[in-house]
């Protein structure tokens, strides 16, 4: 029985006309990021390619969308508003789960001008605090989606992330409760949890602590973004490996530094002893005219015994 058909995409890097942004908003780290953008990234991130990718995703009619961060470029208030308008085009907010990336926390932004605009897509089923969006828990058709934030402002030249003790404690408390309910547990964050995926200045600072929580309590799937190539880095669990998928930017034109736009259709099927995870890999062609299936395979995911 199919529980959920989920489309995973990451790092859309929505573009805005920068001429409309006030001079004062470009002070500090944003100025360095704008220079880097103008010198290279601006020509590698394609709004047209993003639109093509979203059309391809919609054509496959997923039940749910998982977006693993870097929706904006510079954490500008106008970008947060534009991103909310874009999210609204993707369907029912209850079926779109978003977590932030380092570009969504490039500099400190007042909550009301930033992530507050993303509330319908970045909150749990039972929110309590008007300003507390993350971490969150969403239950969908036998699937538990646990959204974490590794997005924190960092010094110029750094794009690292940190979860922090409070989120790790929350995750450690949630995972066994959800396991006892027989749910398929998906953990979402932006930065890769495995070692060596990105350089130290871009890495998750407490990834070892996250892996320790996962090894102790398990999960069925982990999704992340941030890497410029597609990743499959299985993580140790209590009784086997946990599948961990990372994706490059959904709007990136293929180039020597970026594998290029791709997304995954993940089909979670309940099996007798656990689940089957069907993975369909959709990639853009070299001419940037269409997306096609590059691979299709199935992972058997066993339900571990209760301690």
Backbone bond lengths (Angstrom), bond angles and torsions (degrees), N, CA, C in turn:
res aa  C-N    CA-C-N  psi(-1)  N-CA   C-N-CA  omega(-1)  CA-C   N-CA-C  phi
1 X - - - 1.459 - - 1.522 109.34 -
2 X 1.326 116.64 125.17 1.463 120.86 178.58 1.523 109.90 -76.01
3 X 1.327 115.52 123.18 1.454 120.86 178.84 1.525 111.56 -85.73
4 X 1.337 116.09 -47.89 1.465 119.99 -173.56 1.513 110.01 -155.86
5 X 1.336 115.73 138.83 1.469 122.76 171.74 1.526 106.91 -109.65
6 X 1.317 115.55 112.00 1.463 121.42 -170.11 1.527 110.35 -117.57
7 X 1.326 116.95 132.13 1.460 122.14 174.18 1.514 109.03 -99.03
8 X 1.323 117.02 122.45 1.461 122.51 177.23 1.518 109.23 -104.00
9 X 1.332 115.93 126.64 1.459 122.55 174.49 1.510 108.41 -140.12
10 X 1.326 116.90 163.91 1.455 118.79 -176.19 1.521 111.53 -151.93
11 X 1.327 114.34 160.32 1.464 123.95 170.38 1.528 114.06 50.20
12 X 1.328 118.62 57.78 1.465 118.73 179.45 1.522 114.02 -69.47
13 X 1.317 118.37 -25.55 1.467 122.01 177.83 1.532 111.36 48.04
14 X 1.316 115.58 64.36 1.458 120.22 -179.26 1.531 110.52 -60.97
15 X 1.312 116.28 135.96 1.460 121.48 -177.34 1.513 111.16 -97.36
16 X 1.339 115.12 145.34 1.456 122.60 173.78 1.520 109.39 -126.48
17 X 1.329 118.81 151.85 1.469 120.24 171.22 1.534 109.27 -64.85
18 X 1.313 117.65 109.24 1.453 120.79 -172.26 1.526 112.66 -71.34
19 X 1.323 117.03 -18.19 1.454 119.81 -179.48 1.525 111.92 -63.67
20 X 1.319 116.46 -23.61 1.463 120.48 -177.32 1.524 112.76 -84.03
21 X 1.333 117.41 -4.13 1.463 121.83 -177.24 1.521 109.51 -89.15
22 X 1.314 117.11 132.84 1.458 121.54 -178.68 1.516 112.93 -63.78
23 X 1.348 115.90 151.41 1.464 121.60 -176.89 1.522 111.32 -60.15
24 X 1.324 117.91 -39.68 1.459 120.90 -176.46 1.522 112.51 -63.88
25 X 1.332 117.25 -24.75 1.465 120.52 -179.43 1.523 112.76 -75.18
26 X 1.352 116.91 -7.89 1.456 120.19 -178.76 1.517 112.96 -100.47
27 X 1.324 117.42 13.04 1.453 120.05 178.61 1.529 110.65 -73.79
28 X 1.343 116.47 154.44 1.459 121.58 174.14 1.517 113.77 72.22
29 X 1.339 115.57 -140.02 1.459 121.65 -172.82 1.522 111.84 -62.96
30 X 1.323 117.76 -30.99 1.464 119.70 179.12 1.527 111.39 -59.42
31 X 1.335 117.57 -34.91 1.469 120.69 -179.66 1.521 110.82 -63.20
32 X 1.348 116.77 -42.69 1.464 120.63 178.24 1.520 110.87 -66.07
33 X 1.319 116.42 -40.22 1.458 119.77 179.83 1.518 111.53 -67.39
34 X 1.324 116.33 -36.75 1.465 119.09 177.95 1.523 110.49 -64.83
35 X 1.335 116.99 -40.16 1.465 120.52 178.65 1.525 110.47 -62.64
36 X 1.330 116.57 -44.42 1.465 120.64 177.75 1.523 111.02 -62.25
37 X 1.328 116.26 -41.15 1.457 121.36 178.48 1.524 111.03 -61.32
38 X 1.325 116.70 -46.70 1.473 120.87 -177.34 1.524 111.64 -65.81
39 X 1.337 116.43 -32.93 1.463 120.02 -176.90 1.521 113.46 -78.20
40 X 1.336 117.25 -20.92 1.464 116.28 -175.74 1.508 115.75 -156.81
41 X 1.350 117.31 -57.67 1.448 120.13 -171.70 1.518 113.29 -60.49
42 X 1.322 117.27 -31.21 1.463 121.07 -179.68 1.520 111.64 -56.18
43 X 1.326 116.02 -33.14 1.463 120.84 -176.25 1.531 112.52 -91.12
44 X 1.326 116.60 -4.08 1.461 120.33 -178.62 1.524 113.17 -109.31
45 X 1.336 117.00 -14.20 1.465 121.89 177.87 1.530 108.28 -102.86
46 X 1.309 117.10 121.57 1.463 122.09 -171.62 1.525 111.83 -115.93
47 X 1.336 117.98 114.60 1.465 120.02 173.81 1.524 112.47 -58.95
48 X 1.340 116.72 -35.64 1.469 120.20 178.97 1.526 110.49 -65.34
49 X 1.328 116.69 -38.65 1.462 120.79 178.63 1.526 110.42 -67.66
50 X 1.311 116.56 -39.08 1.464 120.06 176.44 1.523 110.75 -61.44
51 X 1.317 117.13 -44.46 1.467 120.64 178.82 1.525 110.93 -61.64
52 X 1.336 116.60 -40.43 1.467 120.68 178.33 1.523 110.70 -64.03
53 X 1.344 116.29 -41.52 1.456 120.34 179.35 1.526 111.43 -63.67
54 X 1.322 116.42 -42.97 1.467 119.11 -178.86 1.525 110.86 -66.94
55 X 1.310 117.22 -34.62 1.463 120.06 175.83 1.525 110.41 -65.13
56 X 1.330 116.59 -38.65 1.460 120.77 178.46 1.528 110.25 -66.22
57 X 1.321 116.49 -41.47 1.462 120.18 177.75 1.522 110.68 -61.81
58 X 1.310 116.78 -48.30 1.462 120.20 -178.55 1.527 111.57 -62.58
59 X 1.328 116.89 -32.62 1.460 120.36 179.03 1.528 112.30 -64.65
60 X 1.335 116.83 -22.82 1.464 121.07 179.05 1.536 112.06 -91.32
61 X 1.322 117.58 -2.18 1.468 123.91 173.79 1.530 113.70 50.12
62 X 1.337 118.22 56.18 1.470 118.29 177.00 1.523 110.91 -68.90
63 X 1.321 116.15 155.93 1.457 120.93 175.45 1.525 111.82 -76.08
64 X 1.336 115.61 -26.80 1.461 119.74 -172.44 1.523 109.61 -150.62
65 X 1.334 116.45 148.96 1.457 122.82 174.89 1.518 109.13 -115.06
66 X 1.330 116.66 134.21 1.463 122.99 175.56 1.521 107.52 -117.71
67 X 1.333 116.61 118.08 1.463 122.48 -176.62 1.528 107.60 -116.55
68 X 1.348 116.46 114.97 1.460 120.00 -169.65 1.531 113.12 -101.20
69 X 1.331 116.10 52.01 1.452 121.11 164.64 1.507 117.98 93.62
70 X 1.336 114.04 176.88 1.463 124.50 -174.63 1.527 110.67 54.22
71 X 1.314 114.43 54.46 1.466 120.28 176.06 1.517 109.55 -77.82
72 X 1.326 116.78 -35.29 1.462 121.71 -179.85 1.524 109.99 -101.61
73 X 1.331 115.33 -177.54 1.461 121.06 175.79 1.518 112.74 -112.72
74 X 1.343 116.46 -42.22 1.458 120.66 -170.11 1.527 113.73 -126.55
75 X 1.328 117.94 8.97 1.471 121.67 -177.01 1.523 112.19 56.54
76 X 1.305 116.35 38.38 1.461 121.39 176.82 1.523 109.93 -81.77
77 X 1.325 118.63 142.08 1.470 120.00 176.20 1.523 112.85 -52.00
78 X 1.321 117.18 -39.08 1.466 120.07 179.33 1.521 111.43 -65.69
79 X 1.338 116.85 -31.14 1.465 119.94 178.26 1.528 111.08 -69.67
80 X 1.330 117.29 -39.45 1.455 119.49 178.86 1.526 110.77 -63.54
81 X 1.331 116.72 -38.49 1.469 119.96 178.01 1.526 110.50 -68.53
82 X 1.325 116.81 -41.84 1.469 120.41 179.59 1.527 110.93 -65.50
83 X 1.322 116.68 -38.28 1.464 120.10 178.57 1.519 110.79 -64.18
84 X 1.329 117.43 -40.20 1.466 120.39 178.19 1.527 110.37 -61.61
85 X 1.329 116.30 -40.05 1.466 119.78 177.67 1.530 110.30 -64.63
86 X 1.326 116.95 -37.22 1.477 120.49 178.31 1.529 110.66 -68.46
87 X 1.331 117.26 -44.35 1.459 120.05 177.40 1.534 110.62 -55.87
88 X 1.309 116.12 -39.08 1.465 120.59 -176.63 1.522 112.15 -63.30
89 X 1.341 117.22 -21.00 1.467 120.28 178.96 1.526 112.08 -83.09
90 X 1.334 117.46 -8.48 1.463 121.04 -171.87 1.516 113.73 -90.77
91 X 1.330 117.18 -7.48 1.450 119.98 178.29 1.517 111.61 124.90
92 X 1.306 115.78 -164.72 1.454 123.28 -179.21 1.531 110.02 -59.04
93 X 1.338 119.02 125.97 1.464 120.49 179.83 1.523 113.35 -55.66
94 X 1.329 117.75 -27.69 1.460 120.57 178.98 1.525 111.94 -66.94
95 X 1.340 116.67 -17.00 1.459 121.35 -178.44 1.525 112.43 -110.16
96 X 1.323 116.74 17.38 1.463 122.24 176.64 1.523 107.80 -133.10
97 X 1.330 116.89 114.65 1.460 121.49 -178.89 1.521 109.58 -110.14
98 X 1.320 116.06 124.86 1.466 123.06 -175.17 1.520 109.43 -121.59
99 X 1.325 116.37 140.16 1.465 120.74 167.15 1.531 106.76 -128.72
100 X 1.349 118.24 154.35 1.469 120.75 -175.32 1.518 112.57 -84.91
101 X 1.344 114.50 160.21 1.455 121.87 174.23 1.517 110.83 -118.99
102 X 1.322 116.35 -177.46 1.461 119.80 -176.30 1.528 112.27 -62.47
103 X 1.329 118.25 -32.72 1.463 119.93 177.64 1.528 111.46 -69.44
104 X 1.321 117.10 -20.71 1.467 121.26 178.00 1.524 111.16 -86.68
105 X 1.342 116.78 0.90 1.459 122.55 175.67 1.527 108.64 -139.79
106 X 1.329 115.54 37.05 1.464 120.10 -175.95 1.524 110.78 -57.92
107 X 1.319 116.22 -42.82 1.466 123.34 175.47 1.520 107.22 -136.59
108 X 1.331 118.35 160.69 1.466 119.28 176.64 1.528 111.22 -62.69
109 X 1.330 116.16 132.82 1.461 122.86 178.96 1.524 107.64 -130.28
110 X 1.331 119.22 133.12 1.466 119.75 176.82 1.523 110.77 -53.89
111 X 1.326 116.05 139.13 1.461 120.79 -174.95 1.526 112.39 -52.20
112 X 1.328 116.58 -43.27 1.468 120.34 -176.46 1.520 112.10 -65.21
113 X 1.337 117.36 -24.17 1.464 121.06 179.83 1.528 112.53 -95.45
114 X 1.323 116.13 -7.64 1.456 119.78 -174.44 1.505 113.89 -120.64
115 X 1.342 116.08 -108.28 1.466 120.85 -172.20 1.519 113.15 -63.21
116 X 1.318 119.15 -20.05 1.467 120.26 178.68 1.522 111.50 -56.81
117 X 1.332 117.22 -30.25 1.466 120.75 179.12 1.528 111.46 -68.63
118 X 1.318 117.21 -17.87 1.472 121.28 -176.56 1.524 112.26 -100.08
119 X 1.331 117.76 7.56 1.458 121.90 -173.96 1.530 113.98 -48.87
120 X 1.335 121.47 -47.77 1.476 119.14 -176.09 1.529 113.53 -60.44
121 X 1.321 117.13 -23.36 1.471 121.13 -175.56 1.530 112.37 -107.34
122 X 1.326 116.80 -3.83 1.465 120.52 -172.12 1.524 110.64 -137.68
123 X 1.335 115.59 44.47 1.458 120.29 175.55 1.525 108.95 -142.82
124 X 1.317 114.94 159.67 1.449 120.11 -178.96 1.514 112.77 -80.67
125 X 1.319 114.96 -179.45 1.464 120.53 -179.22 1.518 112.33 -70.05
126 X 1.341 116.97 -23.64 1.464 119.99 -177.49 1.526 109.78 -133.29
127 X 1.348 118.25 67.12 1.468 120.31 -178.97 1.523 110.94 -67.06
128 X 1.325 115.65 146.32 1.462 120.14 -178.51 1.524 112.75 -119.07
129 X 1.316 118.12 -39.36 1.458 122.77 -175.74 1.521 109.04 -106.04
130 X 1.323 116.81 132.20 1.471 121.08 -176.91 1.523 111.94 -60.76
131 X 1.344 117.98 -28.48 1.459 120.79 -178.14 1.525 112.85 -102.51
132 X 1.334 117.99 -6.86 1.468 121.16 -175.48 1.523 109.50 -97.86
133 X 1.331 116.61 97.24 1.456 120.95 -179.37 1.524 111.64 -96.39
134 X 1.301 117.61 -30.51 1.458 121.60 -173.32 1.522 109.94 -130.69
135 X 1.333 115.95 146.39 1.465 128.80 -1.90 1.518 111.03 -72.69
136 X 1.337 115.59 164.81 1.465 119.04 179.20 1.519 110.92 -138.27
137 X 1.335 113.83 158.74 1.464 122.21 177.15 1.512 109.04 -126.31
138 X 1.336 115.93 128.22 1.462 122.45 175.49 1.525 108.22 -127.14
139 X 1.320 116.77 132.68 1.462 122.15 178.06 1.519 108.75 -108.08
140 X 1.335 115.84 124.79 1.458 121.97 -176.33 1.527 110.45 -138.72
141 X 1.324 117.15 105.22 1.462 122.20 169.54 1.529 112.96 54.05
142 X 1.318 116.78 49.46 1.455 121.03 179.58 1.509 114.45 82.93
143 X 1.326 116.99 8.17 1.464 122.70 -178.47 1.521 108.90 -121.95
144 X 1.320 116.39 133.93 1.463 122.36 175.81 1.525 108.76 -105.44
145 X 1.322 116.78 123.54 1.462 122.64 178.80 1.525 107.54 -106.94
146 X 1.330 115.62 118.10 1.454 121.50 -179.08 1.525 108.54 -109.69
147 X 1.324 116.57 109.62 1.456 121.75 -177.46 1.513 111.43 -95.49
148 X 1.331 116.81 123.35 1.455 123.29 178.64 1.521 109.96 -114.63
149 X 1.323 116.31 155.43 1.463 120.93 175.59 1.519 110.19 -115.25
150 X 1.316 116.49 118.03 1.466 122.16 171.05 1.522 110.50 -102.66
151 X 1.333 116.51 9.50 1.460 122.69 -174.46 1.525 110.54 -87.28
152 X 1.323 115.91 113.69 1.460 121.97 177.45 1.522 108.32 -138.87
153 X 1.337 118.47 145.21 1.467 119.83 175.28 1.529 110.29 -61.04
154 X 1.322 116.39 139.26 1.458 121.55 -179.58 1.527 109.53 -130.91
155 X 1.318 115.29 170.66 1.460 120.96 179.82 1.528 110.34 -68.69
156 X 1.336 117.76 157.41 1.467 120.42 176.43 1.524 111.37 -53.53
157 X 1.316 115.65 138.02 1.459 121.04 -179.26 1.508 114.23 90.15
158 X 1.341 117.64 -5.56 1.457 121.30 -179.51 1.530 110.26 -116.32
159 X 1.331 115.32 147.17 1.467 121.93 176.08 1.519 109.34 -136.19
160 X 1.317 115.79 32.79 1.459 121.24 -177.62 1.522 110.59 -77.24
161 X 1.313 115.67 170.11 1.452 121.57 179.86 1.514 111.08 -136.17
162 X 1.324 116.36 160.45 1.459 122.58 178.74 1.526 108.60 -145.86
163 X 1.326 116.41 134.05 1.456 121.03 174.96 1.525 111.32 -85.17
164 X 1.311 116.78 -46.48 1.455 120.97 180.00 1.517 112.38 90.92
165 X 1.332 115.72 158.87 1.455 121.85 -174.36 1.520 112.59 -63.46
166 X 1.336 117.72 -37.13 1.467 119.92 -176.05 1.522 111.50 -64.73
167 X 1.328 117.83 -44.26 1.468 120.24 179.06 1.526 111.14 -68.12
168 X 1.314 117.76 -39.92 1.455 120.40 179.20 1.532 110.67 -64.33
169 X 1.315 117.10 -38.71 1.467 120.81 176.77 1.524 110.35 -64.79
170 X 1.326 116.65 -42.71 1.472 120.88 177.82 1.521 110.46 -60.80
171 X 1.337 116.69 -44.98 1.461 120.56 -179.47 1.523 110.74 -62.63
172 X 1.329 116.79 -43.35 1.467 120.84 -179.68 1.520 111.81 -63.26
173 X 1.332 116.72 -29.78 1.468 120.07 177.93 1.520 112.07 -78.95
174 X 1.337 117.21 -36.27 1.462 120.99 -175.96 1.525 112.98 -75.10
175 X 1.315 117.61 -41.38 1.468 120.42 -171.19 1.529 113.70 -57.40
176 X 1.336 120.18 -47.26 1.475 118.36 178.97 1.525 113.27 -67.46
177 X 1.329 118.16 -32.88 1.466 120.56 178.07 1.527 110.57 -64.92
178 X 1.320 116.05 -41.80 1.466 120.49 -179.29 1.526 110.99 -71.80
179 X 1.327 116.18 -34.51 1.468 120.39 175.84 1.519 110.49 -61.94
180 X 1.332 116.75 -41.80 1.463 121.02 -178.96 1.522 111.70 -63.67
181 X 1.341 116.50 -24.01 1.464 121.16 177.95 1.533 112.30 -87.15
182 X 1.319 116.57 -0.92 1.460 120.40 178.97 1.510 113.68 72.87
183 X 1.333 118.30 27.60 1.459 122.29 -177.06 1.529 111.13 -91.60
184 X 1.308 115.38 150.25 1.463 122.89 173.43 1.523 106.54 -82.40
185 X 1.339 117.77 116.79 1.455 122.45 -170.72 1.527 111.02 -99.78
186 X 1.333 116.14 120.90 1.465 122.64 177.20 1.520 108.70 -112.60
187 X 1.327 116.94 122.85 1.462 122.56 176.11 1.526 108.14 -102.39
188 X 1.337 116.43 127.31 1.459 122.78 179.51 1.527 110.21 -115.42
189 X 1.327 116.31 131.46 1.455 122.06 168.95 1.521 108.18 -153.74
190 X 1.315 117.15 170.17 1.462 119.53 -174.92 1.520 112.50 -87.10
191 X 1.318 117.67 -48.36 1.458 121.06 -174.22 1.532 111.48 -81.83
192 X 1.333 117.63 143.07 1.465 120.71 -179.58 1.528 111.76 -63.24
193 X 1.340 118.03 140.19 1.466 121.25 178.32 1.522 113.61 -85.16
194 X 1.326 118.02 -16.85 1.464 121.28 -177.35 1.528 110.65 -85.82
195 X 1.322 115.68 155.73 1.461 121.01 176.88 1.527 110.74 -75.69
196 X 1.338 116.10 148.93 1.454 121.71 170.63 1.510 116.42 77.92
197 X 1.320 118.92 3.74 1.465 121.13 -179.01 1.524 110.64 -74.34
198 X 1.332 116.20 -41.08 1.462 122.11 177.24 1.525 107.73 -131.53
199 X 1.324 116.43 169.24 1.457 120.81 -179.93 1.527 110.67 -68.43
200 X 1.312 115.75 165.67 1.466 120.91 -176.52 1.523 111.36 -59.27
201 X 1.314 118.00 -37.48 1.463 119.87 -176.72 1.529 112.36 -72.23
202 X 1.333 117.28 -10.16 1.460 121.89 179.06 1.533 112.99 -113.65
203 X 1.307 116.88 2.00 1.461 120.72 -167.77 1.531 112.54 -88.01
204 X 1.327 115.01 165.53 1.460 122.92 172.41 1.525 108.07 -77.90
205 X 1.323 117.36 118.73 1.462 120.48 -172.30 1.524 112.79 -68.19
206 X 1.334 117.19 -32.21 1.468 119.98 -178.30 1.529 111.69 -112.03
207 X 1.318 115.71 38.15 1.468 119.86 -179.31 1.524 111.31 -65.92
208 X 1.333 118.11 -32.81 1.468 119.78 177.90 1.530 110.53 -64.16
209 X 1.323 116.51 -38.32 1.465 120.07 178.42 1.521 110.70 -68.06
210 X 1.330 117.30 -37.75 1.468 120.40 176.02 1.524 110.43 -63.61
211 X 1.320 117.04 -44.62 1.467 119.92 179.67 1.518 110.98 -62.98
212 X 1.319 117.40 -33.46 1.469 120.36 178.00 1.525 110.81 -65.52
213 X 1.331 117.46 -40.38 1.468 120.82 176.94 1.519 110.10 -63.35
214 X 1.331 116.84 -44.54 1.463 120.94 -179.25 1.525 111.56 -66.57
215 X 1.318 116.83 -37.49 1.463 119.68 179.13 1.519 110.96 -66.47
216 X 1.327 116.45 -33.93 1.462 120.52 -178.47 1.521 112.69 -78.60
217 X 1.340 117.22 -38.63 1.462 120.55 -169.80 1.525 114.19 -116.57
218 X 1.324 118.10 -15.44 1.457 121.17 176.20 1.516 113.94 77.38
219 X 1.316 114.19 166.41 1.457 125.79 172.39 1.520 104.25 -166.49
220 X 1.309 116.57 163.66 1.463 119.17 179.95 1.528 112.62 -95.99
221 X 1.342 116.87 -23.52 1.463 119.83 -174.95 1.515 109.09 -160.29
222 X 1.327 116.27 142.00 1.462 122.04 172.58 1.515 108.54 -126.69
223 X 1.337 116.67 134.61 1.461 123.10 179.96 1.519 109.38 -121.85
224 X 1.340 116.75 136.59 1.457 120.54 177.55 1.527 110.17 -146.43
225 X 1.312 115.35 173.15 1.460 122.74 175.16 1.516 109.28 -123.13
226 X 1.361 116.27 -140.70 1.465 124.24 168.87 1.524 115.22 77.92
227 X 1.320 118.44 -34.78 1.465 120.01 179.45 1.523 109.24 -79.21
228 X 1.302 116.78 153.12 1.462 120.52 -179.14 1.518 112.80 -92.34
229 X 1.313 116.06 2.45 1.457 120.51 173.53 1.529 108.37 -134.04
230 X 1.315 116.28 164.88 1.458 120.55 178.06 1.521 109.28 -72.41
231 X 1.341 115.97 140.97 1.452 120.69 -175.37 1.524 111.30 -128.65
232 X 1.334 115.21 141.61 1.456 121.93 166.99 1.516 106.00 -134.00
233 X 1.321 115.96 100.83 1.460 122.32 -175.42 1.528 109.14 -124.83
234 X 1.329 118.13 83.30 1.469 120.46 -178.72 1.523 111.61 -55.88
235 X 1.337 115.16 140.37 1.457 121.45 -176.60 1.525 110.10 -112.44
236 X 1.330 118.14 147.29 1.469 120.32 178.88 1.524 111.55 -63.94
237 X 1.337 115.41 132.40 1.454 122.26 174.12 1.514 109.88 -115.77
238 X 1.316 118.67 -176.68 1.464 120.60 -177.86 1.521 113.52 -67.09
239 X 1.344 116.86 -28.25 1.465 119.28 -178.60 1.526 111.51 -140.52
240 X 1.307 117.52 34.95 1.453 121.29 -179.05 1.512 110.14 150.12
241 X 1.323 115.50 -168.16 1.458 120.94 -177.21 1.521 111.43 -94.07
242 X 1.334 115.66 148.63 1.461 123.34 176.74 1.521 107.85 -104.57
243 X 1.334 117.25 126.08 1.453 121.07 178.79 1.526 109.74 -66.24
244 X 1.331 116.48 132.50 1.460 122.15 179.77 1.526 108.77 -134.26
245 X 1.335 115.72 117.75 1.453 121.62 -178.35 1.524 110.64 -113.84
246 X 1.332 116.39 135.48 1.455 122.16 172.51 1.513 110.18 -124.06
247 X 1.322 116.14 148.08 1.456 121.06 -177.82 1.524 111.52 -127.13
248 X 1.339 116.54 148.22 1.462 120.10 171.69 1.527 110.10 -77.39
249 X 1.304 116.16 -177.72 1.462 121.24 -177.98 1.521 111.74 -63.73
250 X 1.337 115.86 131.75 1.460 122.36 179.07 1.525 111.71 -69.00
251 X 1.335 117.48 -15.39 1.462 120.59 -178.92 1.527 113.06 -110.40
252 X 1.342 117.88 9.58 1.460 121.52 -174.77 1.525 111.73 -85.16
253 X 1.322 115.79 128.92 1.458 121.47 171.35 1.535 107.96 -72.76
254 X 1.329 119.39 131.59 1.473 119.90 179.71 1.526 111.08 -55.19
255 X 1.335 115.93 133.83 1.460 122.20 -178.27 1.515 108.09 -157.17
256 X 1.338 118.49 173.95 1.476 119.25 -176.35 1.523 115.10 -57.10
257 X 1.338 118.47 -23.70 1.457 120.88 -178.65 1.527 113.25 -101.33
258 X 1.318 117.67 -16.99 1.463 121.64 -176.43 1.527 109.92 -126.33
259 X 1.321 115.46 129.10 1.464 118.91 177.34 1.520 111.40 -63.70
260 X 1.310 116.56 -26.23 1.462 120.37 175.75 1.507 113.30 103.59
261 X 1.325 114.16 168.27 1.458 122.14 -171.42 1.528 112.25 -57.69
262 X 1.326 115.15 132.41 1.458 122.06 173.94 1.520 108.12 -160.07
263 X 1.324 114.50 160.09 1.459 120.41 174.59 1.518 108.10 -147.05
264 X 1.324 116.22 163.71 1.456 121.73 -179.26 1.525 110.63 -118.38
265 X 1.306 116.12 134.97 1.457 122.05 167.34 1.523 106.55 -98.45
266 X 1.338 115.81 118.23 1.461 122.31 -176.41 1.520 108.93 -112.35
267 X 1.324 117.23 119.92 1.465 122.44 -178.75 1.526 108.93 -111.13
268 X 1.324 115.23 115.14 1.458 121.82 -177.02 1.526 108.60 -97.29
269 X 1.318 116.13 117.11 1.463 122.76 -175.76 1.520 108.66 -118.46
270 X 1.327 116.74 129.34 1.470 120.38 177.41 1.515 109.56 -74.22
271 X 1.321 115.58 129.09 1.462 122.21 178.76 1.523 109.35 -117.92
272 X 1.314 116.31 175.49 1.464 120.75 -173.97 1.521 111.89 -63.75
273 X 1.320 117.58 -41.35 1.456 121.66 -176.74 1.526 113.07 -109.87
274 X 1.306 117.74 14.05 1.453 120.72 -178.43 1.517 110.64 160.02
275 X 1.331 115.90 -120.12 1.460 120.76 -178.06 1.520 109.92 -144.11
276 X 1.314 114.53 162.78 1.460 122.26 165.73 1.524 107.49 -116.87
277 X 1.324 115.75 134.55 1.453 121.61 178.41 1.525 108.93 -110.93
278 X 1.320 116.55 107.50 1.450 120.95 175.96 1.518 109.97 -84.90
279 X 1.330 116.65 129.53 1.464 122.03 -177.60 1.523 109.30 -119.09
280 X 1.335 116.07 120.58 1.465 121.90 173.49 1.520 107.78 -114.82
281 X 1.325 116.21 121.87 1.464 122.41 -176.84 1.526 108.50 -98.89
282 X 1.322 116.64 118.70 1.462 122.20 179.82 1.530 109.18 -110.28
283 X 1.337 116.95 125.40 1.468 122.17 -176.30 1.525 109.73 -129.61
284 X 1.334 115.33 153.48 1.448 120.87 177.80 1.534 109.11 -81.86
285 X 1.331 116.73 145.85 1.458 120.48 179.60 1.522 110.16 -78.89
286 X 1.321 116.93 166.65 1.464 122.45 -175.52 1.520 112.63 -61.96
287 X 1.332 117.20 -29.50 1.463 120.91 -179.50 1.525 112.65 -85.64
288 X 1.333 116.85 -1.94 1.468 122.89 179.16 1.531 111.61 60.04
289 X 1.331 115.83 41.15 1.466 119.57 -179.04 1.523 113.22 -107.37
290 X 1.344 117.27 -24.26 1.459 118.99 -177.73 1.527 110.17 -165.28
291 X 1.332 115.60 166.12 1.462 122.36 173.20 1.525 108.45 -102.73
292 X 1.329 115.29 146.26 1.462 120.65 177.42 1.522 108.68 -141.43
293 X 1.328 115.53 167.46 1.468 121.11 -178.89 1.522 109.90 -83.10
294 X 1.340 116.07 118.61 1.460 121.27 179.01 1.518 112.04 -91.53
295 X 1.336 116.63 -25.81 1.471 120.47 179.78 1.521 108.81 -161.56
296 X 1.320 114.55 154.37 1.464 121.19 175.07 1.528 107.48 -147.72
297 X 1.318 116.70 125.70 1.472 120.22 -178.66 1.523 109.34 -154.11
298 X 1.329 115.30 170.77 1.460 121.85 -177.48 1.523 109.60 -129.37
299 X 1.330 115.79 135.22 1.458 122.06 174.82 1.530 109.02 -107.95
300 X 1.315 116.82 134.60 1.465 121.34 173.20 1.522 107.66 -90.73
301 X 1.310 115.63 123.70 1.460 121.63 -177.68 1.521 108.19 -117.92
302 X 1.306 116.26 112.39 1.452 121.25 -176.72 1.523 111.02 -80.64
303 X 1.312 115.55 145.75 1.458 120.10 172.04 1.516 107.49 -84.10
304 X 1.340 115.71 117.26 1.458 119.34 -177.94 1.523 110.63 -70.93
305 X 1.305 115.34 152.14 1.470 120.45 -179.71 1.520 109.56 -69.92
306 X 1.322 115.79 150.20 1.453 119.93 177.85 1.518 109.64 -71.65
307 X 1.342 116.70 143.42 1.475 118.93 179.63 1.525 111.57 -65.02
